[in-house]
Amino acid sequence: MIAGGKKKQDTERHERLSLGSDCSLNIRNVTKEDYGSYTCRQYVNGQQGTDARVFLHVLHVSPSSSQNEISPGSFVTLSCQLYSFAGASCDDLIRSKGIQLIWVNQTGVKLTIADSRYQISAPGHCIRNLTAKLLNEDDKRKWRCEITHRNQVKTSDTYAAKISGEKIISSVSY
């Protein structure tokens, strides 16, 4: 993507990348495709110096692909997935570092299976699905998937339902 301090023109991400004066890599509008390992390689007097490696993990929320327009009384399933570099797998982060993926409502209250409107499932360590029965009052309601570490929110991604006429139209915000 960037080599010798210059951006490669042939990459899709070209427009979203910039190199800071302090040699930092800046990525605008991060997408799930940006997750992975990034290496900063410094040269001093033409000699390769120390490398610094950074792992970028990306949290992404998406509705089921077939649910662009849904009506009150129907169900919507939201998938929250943590994308991580294979060398620092999400499973390892969850098991060994105490990282959690949780769903919360728009007031920040953790959603549980105690509420009959919601079903929460975990098809894998790095995926949390939320199925919600939609009501008319869900117009502009937000559900948020959070990554927490030791009960502190590290990042989150939000899904908002919008009602248009008689139907609810789904949208994802970052």
C-alpha positions in Angstrom: 0.0 0.0 0.0 2.7 2.4 1.0 6.3 1.7 0.2 9.3 4.1 0.5 6.9 6.7 1.8 4.9 6.7 -1.4 1.4 5.4 -1.9 0.9 2.7 -4.5 -1.6 3.9 -7.1 -2.9 0.5 -7.9 -4.7 -0.2 -4.6 -8.4 0.4 -4.0 -7.6 1.9 -0.7 -5.3 4.5 -2.2 -7.7 7.4 -1.6 -8.3 6.5 2.0 -4.6 6.2 3.1 -2.2 8.8 4.1 1.2 8.8 5.8 1.6 11.3 8.6 4.7 13.4 9.2 5.5 11.2 12.1 5.4 8.1 9.8 2.0 7.1 11.1 -0.4 5.4 8.7 -3.8 7.0 8.6 -6.8 5.1 7.2 -10.0 7.1 6.6 -13.4 5.3 6.6 -12.1 2.0 7.9 -13.9 -1.0 6.4 -13.9 -4.7 7.4 -11.4 -5.3 4.5 -8.8 -3.1 6.3 -8.2 -5.6 9.2 -4.9 -7.3 9.3 -1.2 -6.7 10.0 0.6 -3.5 9.1 4.4 -3.1 9.4 6.4 0.1 9.7 9.9 -0.4 8.4 12.4 2.4 9.0 15.6 3.0 7.2 18.5 4.9 8.7 21.3 6.0 6.3 20.1 3.5 3.8 20.2 0.6 6.3 17.0 -1.1 7.4 16.3 -0.3 11.1 13.7 -1.7 13.5 10.3 -2.9 12.2 7.2 -2.1 14.2 4.1 -4.3 13.6 0.6 -3.3 14.4 -2.6 -5.5 14.2 -5.8 -3.7 13.2 -9.0 -5.4 14.3 -12.2 -4.2 12.8 -15.7 -4.5 14.3 -18.6 -4.7 11.8 -22.3 -4.9 12.2 -24.6 -5.9 9.3 -28.2 -6.9 8.9 -29.2 -10.1 7.1 -28.7 -9.4 3.5 -32.3 -10.1 2.5 -33.7 -7.6 5.1 -33.4 -4.2 3.4 -37.1 -3.5 3.9 -38.9 -5.0 6.8 -42.3 -4.3 8.4 -43.3 -4.0 12.1 -43.9 -7.4 13.6 -41.1 -9.0 11.5 -37.7 -10.1 12.8 -34.4 -8.6 11.9 -31.1 -10.4 12.5 -28.0 -8.4 13.0 -24.5 -9.9 12.9 -21.7 -8.4 14.8 -18.3 -9.7 13.8 -14.8 -8.9 14.9 -12.3 -9.3 12.1 -8.8 -9.9 13.2 -5.5 -10.9 11.6 -4.9 -14.7 11.6 -1.6 -14.2 13.5 -3.6 -12.6 16.4 -6.8 -14.5 16.0 -10.0 -13.2 17.5 -10.5 -16.5 19.3 -7.2 -16.0 21.1 -8.2 -12.4 22.0 -11.5 -13.5 23.4 -10.2 -16.5 25.4 -6.9 -15.1 26.7 -7.4 -11.4 26.9 -10.9 -11.2 28.4 -12.3 -9.4 25.4 -16.1 -9.7 25.1 -18.6 -8.9 22.3 -21.9 -7.7 23.7 -25.1 -6.2 22.3 -26.6 -3.1 24.1 -29.7 -1.0 23.5 -29.6 2.7 22.7 -29.4 3.6 26.4 -26.4 1.3 26.8 -28.2 -1.5 28.7 -26.8 -4.9 27.9 -29.4 -7.1 26.0 -30.0 -10.5 27.4 -32.1 -13.5 26.6 -34.4 -12.5 29.5 -36.2 -10.1 27.1 -38.5 -12.1 24.9 -38.0 -9.6 22.0 -34.4 -10.6 21.6 -32.5 -13.7 20.8 -28.7 -13.6 21.1 -26.5 -16.3 19.6 -22.8 -16.9 19.2 -22.0 -19.0 16.2 -18.3 -18.4 17.0 -16.1 -16.6 19.5 -15.9 -13.6 17.2 -19.5 -13.3 16.1 -22.6 -12.3 18.0 -26.0 -12.4 16.3 -29.0 -10.4 17.6 -32.5 -11.2 16.4 -35.1 -8.7 17.4 -38.9 -8.6 16.8 -39.5 -5.1 15.4 -42.3 -2.8 16.7 -43.6 0.5 15.3 -41.8 2.3 18.1 -38.5 1.0 16.8 -38.3 3.9 14.4 -34.8 5.2 14.7 -34.0 2.8 17.5 -30.4 1.8 17.7 -28.7 -1.4 18.7 -25.0 -1.4 19.4 -22.4 -4.1 19.4 -19.5 -3.3 21.8 -16.1 -4.8 22.4 -15.3 -4.6 26.1 -12.1 -5.4 27.9 -12.4 -5.6 31.7 -15.9 -4.1 31.5 -14.6 -1.0 29.6 -15.9 -0.3 26.1 -13.1 -0.3 23.6 -15.1 0.3 20.4 -18.6 -0.2 19.0 -20.6 -0.3 15.9 -24.3 0.7 15.6 -27.3 -0.4 13.7 -30.4 1.8 13.4 -33.9 0.9 12.1 -35.8 3.5 10.2 -39.5 3.4 9.4 -40.6 4.7 6.0 -44.3 4.7 5.6 -45.6 1.2 6.6 -42.1 -0.4 6.4 -39.0 -0.3 8.4 -35.8 0.3 6.4 -32.6 -0.9 7.9 -29.3 1.0 8.0 -25.9 0.6 9.5 -23.8 3.5 10.8 -20.2 3.6 11.7 
